[in-house]
Amino acid sequence: MVKGYLKARFMNTEQIQAQAKAKRLTMVETQLRPCDISDPLLLKAFATVPRELYLPDNCQGTAYADNVVELGEGRFLLSPLLLAKLIQALKINHCDRVLDIGCGFGYSSVILGYMAKQVVGVENSTILVEKGRQTLEDNGIEGVEIVCGPLSEGCVHKGPYDSILLQGAVKELPKSIVDQLADQGRIVAIIQQEDTFLGQVTLFHRQGEHLTEKALFNAYVPPLIASDPTGVFHFGALR
């Protein structure tokens, strides 16, 4: 009876994993590809990484819906399509070192890890960081780490970075983050419009001491600043 019970549990686990895999493939084929997500490695990452593992238990049943998911601690996980569009805009190279600001439990960092050499995720909540680190360890993820600290400060001692992703709207791009960007590096940030969740996704490119910017598209995203313990980012002149 014990053997039969264990076999039944094992089969249930296999079935759950198969169902999750099917949902990931459906997400890729119905949400990402039709909306011009075409990077083969990025599509493979979304089809491979179990999104449900990086969500609270009560949200795992809707892991692959095209929605922003609240993680607790004032943080959230972006919808699959928006996250894919932000990452694709960075044009990540396999040799890149990437800074992922506001990484939640680490889902976005693992996706980035499929494309880059090294990824540093930053979160300001010890609860999120501890769960994220444990999930990375449990799944044998290498080349990705999560550090705890103020989002506005990034992670200076691990830089400079070839690509930086800010996962939430900010009123301006913080100089403290720009200073961590390598020459020829890229930043994708969502610049919040006044008194609204509507933000403009913007690609910044560093060329020596100059920073160019290109508006890409608009998106409704919760503000990143609300999740900083101080309540604000410390801004400075960019140019």
C-alpha positions, -999 to 999 in steps of 0.1 A, spaced: 0 0 0 28 24 8 45 17 -25 12 22 -43 6 55 -25 41 68 -33 36 58 -70 3 77 -71 20 108 -56 48 106 -81 24 103 -110 5 133 -97 37 153 -96 45 143 -132 10 153 -142 13 187 -126 46 193 -142 32 182 -176 3 206 -172 26 234 -163 48 228 -193 18 228 -215 7 261 -200 41 276 -206 41 266 -243 6 280 -246 18 313 -231 46 314 -256 24 306 -286 -6 328 -277 9 357 -257 44 362 -269 49 352 -305 18 370 -318 31 402 -302 65 402 -319 86 384 -293 110 367 -317 143 362 -299 147 324 -300 166 322 -267 141 344 -249 112 323 -262 130 292 -250 136 307 -216 99 315 -212 89 280 -224 113 264 -199 113 284 -166 84 274 -143 69 308 -135 47 293 -108 78 285 -86 84 322 -83 50 332 -71 31 330 -38 13 297 -33 -21 313 -37 -12 327 -71 3 296 -87 -29 285 -104 -29 316 -126 8 318 -131 6 320 -169 -22 345 -173 -12 378 -189 -14 397 -156 7 416 -131 9 395 -100 13 409 -65 41 392 -46 36 409 -12 60 433 5 48 460 -20 63 441 -49 49 425 -80 58 403 -110 52 418 -144 30 401 -170 48 376 -193 43 398 -224 55 430 -208 85 413 -192 94 397 -225 92 430 -244 114 447 -218 140 420 -220 140 418 -258 145 455 -260 178 451 -241 193 430 -268 213 409 -243 245 393 -254 257 360 -240 287 377 -224 266 404 -206 265 411 -169 229 421 -161 214 441 -132 177 432 -125 162 458 -102 130 448 -84 134 411 -92 108 398 -68 114 361 -61 138 359 -91 117 348 -120 129 376 -143 165 370 -132 164 334 -142 149 343 -176 177 368 -180 202 341 -169 193 321 -200 206 349 -222 235 365 -202 267 354 -185 258 367 -151 227 382 -135 224 401 -102 189 406 -90 181 433 -63 153 433 -39 147 454 -7 127 428 12 145 401 31 114 379 28 115 380 -10 152 376 -11 153 346 12 125 328 -7 141 337 -41 175 325 -30 160 292 -18 142 287 -51 174 293 -70 192 268 -48 164 242 -50 164 243 -88 202 243 -93 203 278 -109 238 290 -116 250 324 -128 221 342 -110 222 357 -76 198 379 -55 211 406 -32 192 425 -6 194 463 -5 177 496 -15 164 494 -51 177 529 -58 213 519 -51 214 489 -74 245 467 -66 276 488 -72 302 462 -61 290 437 -87 291 461 -116 296 476 -140 267 461 -160 261 458 -197 223 457 -193 201 470 -165 164 464 -162 141 484 -139 109 465 -131 85 493 -123 78 528 -132 101 556 -120 96 594 -125 132 597 -137 162 575 -143 183 576 -112 219 588 -117 230 562 -91 219 535 -115 233 551 -146 267 552 -129 267 514 -127 262 511 -165 292 501 -186 302 520 -217 279 509 -246 256 495 -220 218 496 -222 190 504 -196 153 497 -201 132 517 -177 95 527 -175 93 564 -171 61 572 -152 38 600 -165 25 625 -140 -1 611 -115 -9 579 -135 3 543 -138 8 549 -175 45 549 -182 67 552 -213 91 522 -218 124 538 -227 157 524 -239 188 542 -227 222 537 -243 255 548 -228 282 560 -251 311 573 -230 297 601 -209 267 605 -231 233 589 -225 209 587 -254 172 576 -250 146 562 -273 109 559 -264 96 524 -273 60 520 -262 36 528 -233 26 505 -205 6 505 -173 29 494 -145 29 500 -107 56 524 -96 89 509 -85 95 538 -60 66 526 -38 86 495 -30 117 513 -18 119 515 21 126 552 19 96 558 -3 117 576 -29 145 572 -54 173 597 -51 175 614 -85 203 633 -101 211 649 -134 218 625 -162 237 647 -186 
